[in-house]
Amino acid sequence: MIKVLIADKNFLSRVGLELLVGELQGFDLVPSVCGDKLDLINQLQLSKPNLLIADFISLGITVEELKTLSKKYSRTKFLVITEFLPKGDVLKVIDSDITSYLLKDCERIEILEAINSSIKGEKFMCSKIMSFLASSPEILTNNSFIKSLACDGIPVTDRELDVIRGIAEGLSNKLIADKLKLSTHTVNTHRKNIMSKLGVNNTAGVVMFAVKNQLLETDFSL
């Protein structure tokens, strides 16, 4: 069983994540943390989870302390989920040796992708964070995290390009379907075909394809 520790002081966020993870086969929830840094450290030592899903900001943990924790408990994968942070803090979080990074307004599918990728030791960031980072040439050139997620552009159909734009904008399958006047099932099929064509297994790879091929504006101001 894959042991998962959820740490979030916000009740709704914490319970929502507990319900989501509780539905997954092969995953075992250990007692969650809703206190502070010491409570988190105690639970990390006690439970030795395979995956930590945490809003470190809500626990009063600084980015520097997060980096220390991720190094000390290197056997645990760190999936960070926060509200929007200032640009400088976003970059510090990325450089803190965490495994994955999401924003709290991510769709269910991105959260599940992040969980599965993190367990495998694969880096994952949500589409909004990816687009923000990729909008800076300096970051795109020098950041090894971004380089590891980049994919080579390959031909796709016009309809698939429409779906890719929707995915990169962070839209759910239903919203993409409504926008393109398609059924949700058709969009889901397109999504699977797109990932197969691009040779990626998560949203981050699709976003990188969209950014590299200038399929969307990347002017996020966090």
HUPE-V499546 format. One line per field, one symbol per residue. ss: DSSP state (a for helix, b for strand, c for the rest). phi: phi as a letter, one per 40 degrees, with the letter a starting at -180 (. if undefined). burial: I if it has 16 or more other ideal C-beta (glycine too) atoms within 10 Angstrom, else O. Layout:
ss: ???
phi: ???
burial: ???
//
This chain:
ss: cbbbbbbcccaaaaaaaaaaaaccccbbbcccbcccaaaaaaaaaaacccbbbbccccccccaaaaaaaaaaccccbbbbbbccccaaaaaaaacccccbbbbccccaaaaaaaaaaaaccccbbcaaaaaaaaccaaaaaacaaaaaaccccccccaaaaaaaaaaaccccaaaaaaaacccaaaaaaaaaaaaaaaccccaaaaaaaaaacccccccccc
phi: .ccbbbbaccdccccccccccccccgbbccdcbbbbcccccccccccfccbbbabccccgccccccccccccbccccbbcbbcdbdddcdccccccgccaabbccccdccccccccccdcgccabccccccccccbdccccbccccdcccbccbcbcccccccddccccgccdcccccccfbcccccccddcccccccgbbacdccccccccbfcacbbcbc
burial: OOOIIIIIIOOOIIOIIIOIIOOOOOIOIIOIIIOOIOOIIOIIOOIOIIIIIIIIIIIOIOIOIIIOIIOOIOOIIIIIIIOOIOOOOIIIIIOIOIIIIIIIOIIOOIIIIIIOIIIOOIIIIIIIIIIIIIIOOOOIOOIOIIOOIOOOOOOIOOOIIIIIIIIIIIIIIOOIIOOIOIOOOOIIOIIOOIIOOIOIOIIIIIIIIIIOOOIIOIOIOO
//
